[in-house]
Amino acid sequence: MRDHYRTYAEWLGRQPQEMMRSRRDEAEMIFRRVGITFAVYGDKDEDGAGTERLIPFDLIPRIIPAKEWRRMEEGLVQRVTALNRFIHDVYHEQEILKAGIVPEQQILGNAQFRLEMMGVKVPNNIYSHIAGVDIVRAPNAQGEGEYYVLEDNLRVPSGVSYMLEDRKMMMRLFPELFSSYQVAPVMHYPDLLLETLRASAPSTTDDPTVVVLTPGMYNSAYFEHAFLAQQMGVELVEGQDLFVKDSFVYMRTTRGPKRVDVIYRRVDDDFLDPSVFRSTSTLGTAGLLNAYRAGNVALCNAIGTGVADDKSIYPYVPKMIEFYLGEKPILSNVPTYMCRDPGDLKYVLANLRDLVVKEVHGAGGYGMLVGPAASKDEIEQFRLALLAKPEGYIAQPTLSLSSCPTYVDKGIAPRHIDLRPFVLSGKDVQMVPGGLTRVALKEGSLVVNSSQGGGTKDTWILEV
């Protein structure tokens, strides 16, 4: 048992099983009543729509000591700062490409690279205002626990609403615990988010109007879009609620058009502006890119940000930190094999049973192979996919991910976890202490994604 869990473990040992079970039932009832769900696109109900599921919530918190968090926070600030510098560079001088540190084809041939953003000036040179960085804890070469970055989510990272609702639920179910532990607060996240969004507004206004742009109620993260808009006190809009006139964006209201200065968009690039990107999109607003390029509206996150969260770019982030900041990375990457490299591909093909293989554009736990848990057929299918399109994949060793006690049907058992802190870049880089801890509820599973049966825990960062 790690020292910082001792007080909690003593408390837990005094609790009757019936009490914990009833608390779990109470949490599920409240989450269902509030509508904290996500849509699973692969599952269809009788009407052919994606089914709505509760994300399982675990009663046992993940606890992180203050010293560990401070180090992680420093590493996150460093990493996100370098990534924003990188995105600005690839759409302007392209110094990192000229220096040969990142291969030109990795950028210019990348599906997320947007030629339309070349030379576009964005406020404060910030492209990813809201970043979700996935972190795992695993043994290092000395056998000691160390935090590693698993991937960077810089386009439209989701999950922060579950972080906030998990904390609210723990304070409701177990208020006495918060007098035993000095847990750092997270409920001010919406205030920090609004501050970040307002800081990105065009210089043409002193009192910016901010909106949250959602694809609509059938999107898997719609609960979060509505939740954040409500918490920030701003309007939740869909593409049809906006229009562009004279390169300015306006929102339709019952009192007439109202100018919009900042759009926190939860819609992917391809669907944002049908006059430039996907012409069949009904989720965006025609003319939005023109208004953006003219500097009359800010988009958070910026168009083209996805070029930096492609999994084929991830291995270069440590070099970006050295190139742009002149510093050694505080947080390490997981060792990664680039299947586009013939030597790496040969190694991966020979060791598929021991590796995790991921599509470079994959998300949500889809398009990946966990070698130790895969069947012979699954391994052979991935072998063929790798041979057909090696540049579309990376591979990583199967880490011995840290686990956390988790309340399951049979009682308390270890389950693997990761952590997604949410990093906000405005005038400063800041974050609330902690993030969303995701837990793989299937015994032995390393896949924590909610779409693959994962759940969530409250994350406690100790203040001392």
C-alpha positions as CSV (number, residue, x, y, z in Angstrom):
1,M,0.0,0.0,0.0
2,R,1.3,3.4,-0.9
3,D,1.5,5.8,2.0
4,H,-0.9,8.4,0.7
5,Y,-3.7,5.7,0.6
6,R,-3.4,4.6,4.2
7,T,-6.0,7.0,5.7
8,Y,-8.5,6.1,3.0
9,A,-7.8,2.3,3.4
10,E,-8.4,2.5,7.1
11,W,-11.7,4.3,6.4
12,L,-12.7,1.8,3.8
13,G,-12.0,-1.1,6.1
14,R,-14.6,0.2,8.5
15,Q,-17.4,0.4,5.9
16,P,-19.9,-2.4,5.5
17,Q,-20.2,-3.9,2.1
18,E,-24.0,-3.1,2.1
19,M,-23.2,0.6,2.5
20,M,-20.8,0.7,-0.5
21,R,-23.2,-1.2,-2.6
22,S,-26.1,1.1,-1.8
23,R,-23.8,4.2,-2.5
24,R,-23.0,2.7,-5.9
25,D,-26.7,2.2,-6.7
26,E,-27.4,5.8,-5.6
27,A,-24.6,7.1,-7.8
28,E,-26.0,5.3,-10.8
29,M,-29.5,6.5,-10.1
30,I,-28.3,10.1,-9.9
31,F,-26.2,9.9,-13.1
32,R,-29.1,8.4,-15.0
33,R,-31.5,11.1,-13.7
34,V,-29.1,13.9,-14.6
35,G,-28.5,12.3,-18.0
36,I,-24.7,11.8,-17.8
37,T,-24.5,9.5,-20.8
38,F,-22.6,9.0,-24.0
39,A,-23.8,7.6,-27.3
40,V,-22.2,4.4,-28.7
41,Y,-22.3,4.6,-32.4
42,G,-21.8,0.9,-33.0
43,D,-24.8,-0.1,-30.9
44,K,-28.2,0.6,-32.4
45,D,-31.6,0.7,-30.7
46,E,-34.9,-0.2,-32.3
47,D,-35.1,3.1,-34.1
48,G,-31.6,2.7,-35.5
49,A,-30.1,5.4,-33.3
50,G,-26.9,5.0,-31.3
51,T,-27.7,3.7,-27.8
52,E,-27.1,5.9,-24.8
53,R,-25.0,4.4,-22.0
54,L,-24.0,5.5,-18.5
55,I,-20.2,5.7,-18.1
56,P,-19.6,3.4,-15.0
57,F,-18.5,5.4,-12.0
58,D,-16.2,3.8,-9.5
59,L,-16.5,4.7,-5.8
60,I,-12.8,4.4,-4.9
61,P,-10.8,7.5,-5.8
62,R,-7.4,7.6,-7.4
63,I,-5.1,9.5,-5.1
64,I,-1.9,11.3,-6.2
65,P,0.5,13.0,-3.8
66,A,1.2,16.7,-4.2
67,K,4.9,16.2,-5.1
68,E,4.0,13.8,-8.0
69,W,1.4,16.2,-9.3
70,R,3.8,19.3,-9.2
71,R,6.2,17.4,-11.4
72,M,3.5,16.2,-13.8
73,E,2.1,19.8,-14.0
74,E,5.5,21.2,-14.9
75,G,5.8,18.5,-17.6
76,L,2.4,19.2,-19.0
77,V,3.0,23.0,-19.2
78,Q,6.3,22.3,-21.0
79,R,4.7,19.8,-23.4
80,V,1.7,21.8,-24.4
81,T,3.8,25.0,-24.8
82,A,6.1,23.2,-27.3
83,L,3.1,21.7,-29.2
84,N,1.6,25.1,-29.7
85,R,4.9,26.4,-30.9
86,F,5.1,23.5,-33.3
87,I,1.7,24.0,-34.8
88,H,2.4,27.7,-35.3
89,D,5.7,26.8,-36.9
90,V,4.2,24.3,-39.4
91,Y,1.7,26.9,-40.6
92,H,4.3,29.7,-40.9
93,E,8.1,29.4,-41.1
94,Q,8.3,25.5,-40.9
95,E,11.7,25.8,-39.2
96,I,11.4,22.3,-37.7
97,L,10.9,20.8,-41.2
98,K,13.9,22.8,-42.6
99,A,16.0,21.5,-39.7
100,G,15.1,17.9,-40.7
101,I,13.8,17.1,-37.2
102,V,10.3,16.2,-38.4
103,P,10.2,14.7,-41.9
104,E,8.3,17.1,-44.3
105,Q,6.1,14.4,-45.6
106,Q,4.9,13.6,-42.1
107,I,3.3,17.1,-42.1
108,L,2.5,18.0,-45.6
109,G,1.0,14.6,-46.4
110,N,-0.9,14.4,-43.1
111,A,-4.7,14.3,-43.4
112,Q,-5.0,16.8,-40.6
113,F,-2.7,19.4,-42.2
114,R,-4.9,22.3,-43.5
115,L,-3.3,24.2,-46.3
116,E,-6.0,26.9,-45.7
117,M,-4.3,27.8,-42.4
118,M,-0.9,28.7,-43.9
119,G,0.1,32.2,-42.8
120,V,-3.1,32.7,-40.8
121,K,-2.4,34.7,-37.6
122,V,-4.3,33.4,-34.6
123,P,-4.6,35.3,-31.2
124,N,-1.5,34.9,-29.0
125,N,-0.2,32.2,-31.4
126,I,-2.2,29.6,-29.5
127,Y,-3.8,26.8,-31.5
128,S,-4.7,24.2,-28.9
129,H,-6.5,26.2,-26.1
130,I,-7.8,23.0,-24.6
131,A,-5.6,20.0,-24.6
132,G,-6.3,16.6,-23.0
133,V,-3.0,14.7,-22.4
134,D,-3.3,11.0,-21.6
135,I,-0.8,9.9,-19.0
136,V,0.0,6.4,-17.6
137,R,2.1,5.3,-14.7
138,A,4.4,2.3,-15.3
139,P,7.7,1.0,-14.0
140,N,10.8,2.6,-15.5
141,A,14.2,0.9,-16.2
142,Q,14.9,1.0,-12.5
143,G,11.6,-0.6,-11.6
144,E,10.2,2.6,-10.0
145,G,6.8,4.1,-10.9
146,E,7.1,6.9,-13.5
147,Y,4.5,8.9,-15.5
148,Y,4.6,8.6,-19.3
149,V,2.6,10.5,-21.9
150,L,0.6,8.0,-23.9
151,E,-1.0,10.4,-26.4
152,D,-1.9,14.1,-26.9
153,N,-5.5,15.1,-27.7
154,L,-5.4,18.6,-29.2
155,R,-8.4,18.9,-31.4
156,V,-11.6,18.4,-29.4
157,P,-10.6,16.6,-26.3
158,S,-13.6,15.3,-24.2
159,G,-14.3,14.0,-20.8
160,V,-13.9,17.0,-18.5
161,S,-17.6,17.0,-17.6
162,Y,-17.1,13.5,-16.1
163,M,-14.2,14.8,-14.0
164,L,-16.4,17.5,-12.5
165,E,-19.5,15.2,-12.0
166,D,-17.3,12.5,-10.4
167,R,-16.0,15.0,-7.9
168,K,-19.5,16.3,-7.2
169,M,-20.7,12.7,-6.7
170,M,-17.9,11.8,-4.2
171,M,-18.6,15.0,-2.2
172,R,-22.3,14.0,-2.0
173,L,-21.8,10.4,-1.2
174,F,-18.8,10.6,1.2
175,P,-18.5,14.2,2.6
176,E,-16.6,12.9,5.7
177,L,-13.7,11.9,3.5
178,F,-13.0,15.5,2.4
179,S,-12.3,16.5,6.0
180,S,-9.8,13.7,6.4
181,Y,-7.9,14.5,3.2
182,Q,-6.8,17.9,1.8
183,V,-8.0,17.4,-1.7
184,A,-7.2,20.1,-4.3
185,P,-10.4,21.6,-5.8
186,V,-11.4,21.1,-9.5
187,M,-14.9,22.7,-9.6
188,H,-13.5,26.1,-10.8
189,Y,-12.6,24.5,-14.2
190,P,-15.5,26.2,-16.0
191,D,-14.2,29.6,-14.8
192,L,-10.7,28.9,-16.0
193,L,-12.1,27.6,-19.3
194,L,-14.2,30.8,-19.8
195,E,-11.2,32.9,-18.9
196,T,-9.1,31.0,-21.5
197,L,-11.7,31.4,-24.2
198,R,-12.2,35.2,-23.5
199,A,-8.4,35.7,-23.6
200,S,-8.4,34.3,-27.2
201,A,-10.9,36.8,-28.5
202,P,-10.0,39.2,-31.4
203,S,-8.6,42.5,-30.2
204,T,-11.6,44.3,-31.8
205,T,-13.8,43.8,-28.6
206,D,-13.4,44.3,-24.9
207,D,-16.4,42.2,-23.9
208,P,-16.3,39.1,-26.1
209,T,-19.4,36.9,-26.7
210,V,-18.5,33.3,-26.3
211,V,-20.5,30.3,-27.6
212,V,-20.1,26.5,-27.5
213,L,-20.6,25.0,-31.0
214,T,-22.0,21.4,-30.9
215,P,-22.8,18.9,-33.7
216,G,-26.1,18.4,-31.9
217,M,-27.9,16.0,-29.5
218,Y,-26.9,12.9,-31.3
219,N,-23.2,13.4,-30.8
220,S,-21.6,11.1,-28.2
221,A,-20.4,14.0,-26.1
222,Y,-23.5,16.2,-26.3
223,F,-24.0,16.0,-22.5
224,E,-20.6,17.6,-22.1
225,H,-21.3,20.3,-24.6
226,A,-24.5,21.3,-22.9
227,F,-23.0,21.0,-19.4
228,L,-20.0,23.3,-20.2
229,A,-22.1,25.9,-21.9
230,Q,-24.4,26.0,-18.8
231,Q,-21.5,26.1,-16.3
232,M,-19.9,29.0,-18.2
233,G,-23.2,30.8,-18.7
234,V,-22.8,31.0,-22.5
235,E,-25.0,29.9,-25.4
236,L,-24.9,26.4,-26.8
237,V,-25.4,26.7,-30.6
238,E,-25.5,24.5,-33.6
239,G,-24.1,25.5,-37.0
240,Q,-27.6,26.6,-38.2
241,D,-27.8,29.0,-35.4
242,L,-24.9,31.0,-36.8
243,F,-24.4,33.0,-40.0
244,V,-21.6,35.0,-41.5
245,K,-22.0,38.5,-42.9
246,D,-19.2,40.9,-44.1
247,S,-16.7,38.4,-42.6
248,F,-18.2,38.6,-39.1
249,V,-20.0,35.7,-37.3
250,Y,-23.5,36.3,-35.9
251,M,-25.8,34.2,-33.7
252,R,-29.6,34.2,-34.4
253,T,-31.4,35.2,-31.3
254,T,-35.0,36.2,-30.4
255,R,-33.8,39.8,-30.2
256,G,-32.1,39.7,-33.6
257,P,-28.5,38.9,-34.7
258,K,-25.8,39.1,-32.1
259,R,-22.1,39.1,-33.0
260,V,-20.0,36.2,-31.9
261,D,-16.3,36.7,-31.0
262,V,-15.2,33.3,-29.7
263,I,-16.4,29.8,-30.7
264,Y,-15.5,26.9,-28.5
265,R,-16.1,24.3,-31.2
266,R,-16.8,20.7,-30.6
267,V,-17.1,20.0,-34.3
268,D,-14.3,18.5,-36.3
269,D,-12.5,20.5,-39.0
270,D,-14.1,18.7,-41.9
271,F,-17.6,19.8,-40.9
272,L,-16.9,23.4,-39.8
273,D,-17.4,25.2,-43.1
274,P,-19.2,23.5,-46.0
275,S,-18.0,26.2,-48.4
276,V,-14.4,25.1,-47.8
277,F,-14.3,21.6,-46.3
278,R,-17.0,19.0,-46.7
279,S,-19.7,20.5,-48.8
280,T,-22.4,18.2,-47.6
281,S,-21.9,19.1,-43.9
282,T,-24.9,20.5,-42.1
283,L,-23.1,20.8,-38.8
284,G,-21.0,24.0,-39.6
285,T,-21.5,27.5,-40.9
286,A,-20.7,28.6,-44.5
287,G,-18.1,31.5,-44.5
288,L,-16.7,30.6,-41.1
289,L,-13.1,30.2,-42.4
290,N,-13.2,33.6,-44.1
291,A,-14.3,35.3,-40.8
292,Y,-11.6,33.4,-39.0
293,R,-8.8,34.3,-41.5
294,A,-9.9,37.9,-41.3
295,G,-9.3,37.8,-37.5
296,N,-12.9,38.6,-36.7
297,V,-13.7,35.5,-34.7
298,A,-11.5,33.0,-32.7
299,L,-12.0,29.3,-32.9
300,C,-10.9,27.2,-30.0
301,N,-9.3,24.9,-30.8
302,A,-7.9,26.3,-34.1
303,I,-8.5,24.7,-37.4
304,G,-5.6,22.4,-38.3
305,T,-4.6,21.6,-34.8
306,G,-5.0,17.9,-35.4
307,V,-1.7,17.9,-37.3
308,A,0.0,17.7,-33.9
309,D,-2.1,15.0,-32.2
310,D,-1.7,12.4,-35.0
311,K,-0.1,9.4,-33.4
312,S,2.7,9.4,-36.1
313,I,3.7,12.9,-34.8
314,Y,3.7,11.9,-31.1
315,P,7.2,10.3,-31.3
316,Y,8.7,13.7,-32.3
317,V,7.4,15.7,-29.3
318,P,10.5,15.2,-27.1
319,K,12.6,16.7,-30.0
320,M,10.1,19.5,-30.3
321,I,10.6,20.4,-26.6
322,E,14.3,20.6,-27.2
323,F,14.0,22.5,-30.5
324,Y,11.6,25.2,-29.4
325,L,12.3,25.5,-25.7
326,G,15.9,24.3,-25.4
327,E,14.9,22.0,-22.5
328,K,14.9,18.3,-21.8
329,P,11.4,16.7,-21.6
330,I,10.1,16.4,-18.1
331,L,7.6,13.7,-19.0
332,S,8.8,10.8,-21.1
333,N,7.0,9.3,-24.1
334,V,6.3,5.6,-24.3
335,P,8.9,4.0,-26.6
336,T,7.2,3.9,-30.1
337,Y,7.9,2.1,-33.3
338,M,7.1,3.9,-36.5
339,C,5.8,1.2,-38.9
340,R,6.6,3.5,-41.9
341,D,10.2,2.8,-41.0
342,P,11.3,-0.5,-42.6
343,G,13.4,-1.5,-39.6
344,D,10.7,-0.8,-37.1
345,L,8.1,-2.5,-39.3
346,K,10.2,-5.7,-39.4
347,Y,10.5,-5.7,-35.6
348,V,6.8,-5.1,-35.1
349,L,5.7,-7.9,-37.5
350,A,8.0,-10.3,-35.7
351,N,6.7,-9.3,-32.2
352,L,2.9,-8.6,-32.8
353,R,2.0,-10.8,-29.9
354,D,3.9,-8.6,-27.4
355,L,3.0,-5.1,-28.7
356,V,0.1,-2.7,-28.8
357,V,-0.5,-1.5,-32.4
358,K,-2.5,1.7,-33.1
359,E,-3.9,3.4,-36.2
360,V,-2.3,6.9,-36.4
361,H,-5.7,8.5,-36.8
362,G,-7.5,6.1,-34.4
363,A,-9.4,7.2,-31.4
364,G,-11.7,5.9,-28.7
365,G,-9.9,2.6,-28.4
366,Y,-10.9,1.6,-31.9
367,G,-8.4,0.5,-34.6
368,M,-5.9,-1.0,-32.2
369,L,-4.4,-4.4,-31.4
370,V,-3.4,-5.4,-27.9
371,G,-1.1,-8.3,-28.8
372,P,-1.1,-10.2,-25.5
373,A,-4.9,-10.2,-25.4
374,A,-5.5,-10.8,-29.1
375,S,-6.5,-14.1,-30.9
376,K,-4.4,-15.6,-33.7
377,D,-7.0,-14.4,-36.2
378,E,-6.8,-10.8,-34.9
379,I,-3.0,-10.8,-35.1
380,E,-3.1,-12.1,-38.7
381,Q,-5.6,-9.4,-39.7
382,F,-3.3,-6.7,-38.3
383,R,-0.3,-8.3,-40.0
384,L,-2.0,-7.9,-43.3
385,A,-3.1,-4.4,-42.5
386,L,0.4,-3.4,-41.6
387,L,1.8,-4.9,-44.8
388,A,-0.8,-3.1,-46.8
389,K,-0.4,0.4,-45.2
390,P,2.6,0.5,-42.8
391,E,2.5,4.3,-42.6
392,G,-0.9,4.1,-41.0
393,Y,0.3,2.5,-37.8
394,I,2.6,2.8,-34.8
395,A,3.4,0.2,-32.2
396,Q,4.4,0.4,-28.5
397,P,5.4,-2.2,-25.9
398,T,2.7,-3.4,-23.6
399,L,3.3,-1.4,-20.5
400,S,2.8,-2.8,-17.0
401,L,0.2,-0.1,-16.3
402,S,-0.4,0.9,-12.8
403,S,-3.6,-0.3,-11.3
404,C,-5.9,1.1,-8.6
405,P,-8.3,-0.7,-6.2
406,T,-11.7,-0.7,-7.9
407,Y,-15.1,-1.6,-6.5
408,V,-16.4,-4.4,-8.8
409,D,-19.2,-6.9,-8.5
410,K,-17.0,-9.4,-6.6
411,G,-15.7,-6.8,-4.2
412,I,-12.5,-4.7,-4.5
413,A,-10.0,-5.7,-7.1
414,P,-7.2,-4.1,-9.1
415,R,-8.0,-2.5,-12.4
416,H,-5.7,-0.6,-14.8
417,I,-6.0,3.1,-15.1
418,D,-4.8,6.2,-17.0
419,L,-5.2,9.9,-16.4
420,R,-6.3,12.7,-18.7
421,P,-5.5,16.2,-17.3
422,F,-7.0,19.1,-19.2
423,V,-4.5,21.8,-20.0
424,L,-5.8,25.3,-20.8
425,S,-3.6,27.7,-22.9
426,G,-4.7,31.4,-22.9
427,K,-2.5,34.2,-21.6
428,D,-0.9,31.6,-19.4
429,V,-0.9,27.8,-19.4
430,Q,-3.0,26.5,-16.5
431,M,-5.0,23.6,-15.3
432,V,-7.0,22.3,-12.3
433,P,-5.2,19.8,-10.2
434,G,-6.0,16.3,-11.5
435,G,-8.1,15.3,-14.5
436,L,-10.2,12.4,-15.6
437,T,-9.0,9.0,-14.3
438,R,-10.3,6.3,-16.7
439,V,-10.4,2.7,-15.5
440,A,-10.5,-0.5,-17.5
441,L,-13.3,-2.4,-15.8
442,K,-12.7,-5.7,-17.6
443,E,-10.3,-7.9,-15.6
444,G,-6.8,-7.7,-17.1
445,S,-7.8,-5.2,-19.8
446,L,-5.6,-2.3,-20.7
447,V,-8.3,-0.4,-22.7
448,V,-9.8,2.3,-20.6
449,N,-12.0,4.0,-23.2
450,S,-15.7,4.4,-22.3
451,S,-16.7,3.1,-25.8
452,Q,-14.8,-0.1,-24.9
453,G,-16.4,-0.7,-21.5
454,G,-14.2,1.6,-19.4
455,G,-15.3,3.6,-16.4
456,T,-14.2,6.7,-14.5
457,K,-12.9,7.6,-11.0
458,D,-12.6,10.8,-9.1
459,T,-8.9,11.9,-9.0
460,W,-7.6,13.4,-5.8
461,I,-4.5,15.6,-5.9
462,L,-3.4,16.1,-2.3
463,E,-2.5,19.7,-1.4
464,V,0.2,18.7,1.0
